[in-house]
Amino acid sequence: MIDLIGELLSYSFILRALTVGMLVALCSALLGVSLVLKRYSMIGDGLSHVGFGALSVAMALNLAPLQISVPVVVAAAFLLLRISENSRIKGDAAIALISSSAIAIGVIVTSLTSGMNADVYNFLFGSILAMNRGDVVLSMMLSILVLLLFFFFYHKIFAVTFDENFAKATGIKVDIYNMMIALLTAVTIVVGMRIMGALLISSLIIFPALSSMRLFRSFRGVIISSAVLSMICFFWGITASYAFDTPAGASIVIVNLLAFGTCSAIGLIPQREKE
Amino acid sequence: MSQISAQNVSMSYEKKLVLEGISFEVDQGDYLCIVGENGSGKTTLLRGILGLMPLKSGAIRFGDGVRNNQIGYLPQQTLVQKDFPASVFEVVLSGCLNRIGLMPFYSSREKRKAQQNLELLGIGNLKLKSYKELSGGQQQRVLLARALCATEKIVLLDEPASGLDPIITNEFYQIIRSLNQAGVTIIMISHDVKLAVEYANKILHIGTMSEFFGATEEYLKSEAGRRFLEGGSSGA
C-alpha cells in the first residue's frame, strides 16, 4: 500500500491534481454543510451544469476556460440564489430548467465547432490531467479565502444557516453572507469540475455534509468532520483510480458513497442503544 | 416614552395590501397579544416590527432604551431546523451575536449569559444535547433562551404554542408570564384568544372585519372581542 502511494506521488500531474483536489474537497465540504442544511443542494448541481456550458463556449471561442467560466458561474449563482429565495417561483424547477439549458447550449456549441470530442467527455466526467500551474495557484488562493471566511464568520454562518429570520432580526446582514457563500461555491465548483466533471462535482458538496450529519449532532462536529472526511475520500478516490485504472471523478464519488454507507451504519448504533 | 410605538402602519405582502392603518403602543412591562383570523397579517406585522419586511406607510418607532436589533424573537419553527445538527448551547449562544459585533468569537461573558438563560428556563441539563432530538416543548424553551440572549427588555413570539400539547402549552405560558412579571415586555401572536385575554394586559385585534387596540378589559367589552370570543367557543 505504501509503495502504491509512493508511486502515485512520484507523478507530478497526480501530485498537482491531489493538491488542487484536496483543497477543493476541503472548501466544498465546508460550504456544503451550509448549502445542504439550507436546502440549497440543487444549486451546486445547477452551477456545475452552467459551468459545463461556459467551458464549452470558452473552448469553442478559443478563450481561457477559467477566465470565462468563473464570471459566468458566479452570475448564475446569484441568479439561482435569488430564484430560491423568491417563494413565488418554484426554485427546484427553475434550477432544472437552467441546468439542462446550459448543458444543451454547451453541447450544441461544441458540436458546431470542434465536434463532440475528448474535451467534452473530460468536461462532463473530469480528468486529472486537466490541472496546470494556474489552477494550482487559483485553487490555493480560493481555499485560503474559504478557510479565512469560515474562521472569522463561523458563528455568523451558523446563525444564518440555522435561522435566517432570527439572524436578520438581530441585525446580521444575512444577504451578504448568502451572497458570499454563493460566490465561493461558484468558484469552488468551477475549479473542482475540471477534475470531477460537471456531472459529478456536486457530490463533493453534498456527500461529506450528509455523511457527517449521520455521525455528529453539533454544528461544529459536522463542519470539522466533513472537512476531514472530504479530503480523506478525495485522496483514496484518486488512489483507487490509479490502482484500478478507473476514472478519477467517478472513483471519488464511489469512495464518498462507501463513506456515506459506513457513516449511516455507525449512526444507527447509538440510537438503538438509547431506545 | 413607549418601547415600541406604531403609527398608522400599512404593509403589503406579495403586492397585496394586508395591513392598513395599524397603530399601537407598547410600554415597558406590557404583555401584548396580537389576535386575528388566519391570514389577517399577524405575522406580517411582526416581521414589520422586526424590520424583516418594509412598511408601505406609517412608522414604527423604538424608544425607552430599546434598539431595533435588541429584540428577542421567537419565530415559528422552520423546516430547516427539523433535522439541523446543532447542540442546544450552540443555538442559545447564537442569540448573543448582536453583542459581539464584528468580533469573530464569543467571549466568556456571552457564554455565561447563555448558561444563565438555559438555567433560567430550566434546561441547563440539556446544554450538550442535540437540538433536533428534543421534544417540541423543549425546543421552544431553547429558542426562548436564545431570544433572551438577544435582549433583556422585549420578546416577540410568533404562535409559540402551535404544535405543542395542552400541558406543555400551559407550562410554556407560565414561563412567559413569569418573564413578564420579572419586567420583560412580551408581544405575542396567538390564535388562542381565550388564553390571550387571560394573560395579556393589552390586545391588538387585526382583521378585515374589525380592529381593536387597547386594554384587555375593554377588549372583552368591545364588539370585535365579543364576536371573536364567541366564535372561538363555538368554532374551535
Interface residues (C-beta under 8 A of the other chain):
Chain A: L37 K38 R39 R88 F151 F152 F153 Y154 H155 K156 F158 A159 T161 F162 D163 N165 F166 A167 K168 A169 T170 G171 I172 M213 F216 R217 S218 F219 R220 G221 V222
Chain B: E14 R47 L50 G51 L52 N68 N69 I71 Y73 P75 T78 L79 V80 Q81 D83 F84 P85 A86 S87 E90 V91 L93 S94 G95 L97 N98 I100 P104 F105 Y106 K129 S130 K132 E133 R146 A147 A150
